[in-house]
Structures are given as C-alpha cells and as structure tokens.
C-alpha cells in the first residue's frame, strides 16, 4: 500500500518490537519510494552514469546486497561465498537487470529484513557483533539501525541520480 502519509506516521508495523519500529518504518518507506519511482524510470536510465556518478541501478542492487549482509552480521554469522560474490558483482553494470527485477531484489531484501526484525529478541540488542574481514566491533542494534539508514541513503541517491539524468537530457534536447 502506497499512500501520501509517510510510513512512520501510520503506526506500528505488526509484529516488530517497539524498539525496532524505526528500522521497520525506514525500510518500508524505502521500498515504497522505490516502487513509486521505478515505473517512471526508462530502462536505459538505470545503468547510465551521469557525470561519472554511480548508476541508479547500482544504488538499488547495492542496497539490497548491503541489507542482506548487515542483517547477516546482526545474526552473528559470517558472509557466505554467495554473498561475497554478490558484493563483487554490485560494482559492475547489469544491463540485463531491468526495473522490475531490481524492485524484486529490493523488496525481497526488505521483506527478509522485516522477518528478522520480527524475531529479534530486544534483550540482545546491545550484544557485540563483528563486521567484515577485519571484524570491526558493532552491536546488533548498531547493525540494524545502520542497515536502515544505509538503505534510505541509497534510495535517496537512486532518486537523485534519476532526476539528474532527466534534467541533463532535458537540457540537451
């Protein structure tokens, strides 16, 4: 359901603990923003790089992968070989991935994250977790909140990249 009211003003997300509602709200808002914008995006715009910036498609592909990786760390797990290969693939243009396929990846990553939020024991939120090859210290709550802000940041970059590209083409025409 997409409405004009931002997700955080619609009330609690069912099944998500109160302390994790901001994470759920941010992820759901991100999903709606992508779903709202994508039908207006021409396929050729997804992988173009206006002025050398990262492509709009990259931002969606990366946010889905990063969300999966951050929630993996929050579970106390290390990345699988599949996740590591996906990370490497994020830096490459994927002209074979059209808008609907990217939206599906974003939606699947957000749905998986929401499922994990619903089963997260809030008494564990301050437990330490290690991140990356260098095992940098974080906490479960730190990872979950970073995942939310990272997702919203890349949705904003996706939207901005599309708008910049549109304005460039209007200027040229």
Buried (B, 14 or more C-beta within 10 A) or exposed (E): EEEEEEBBEEEEBEEBBEEBBBBBBBBBBBBBBBEEBBEEBEEEBBBBBBEEBBBBBBBBBBBBBBBBBBBBBBEEEEBEEEBEEBBEEBEEBBEEBBBEBBBEBBBEBBEBBBEBBBEBEEEEBEEEBEBEEEEEEBBBBBBBBBBBEBBBBBBEBBBBBBEBBBEEEEEEE
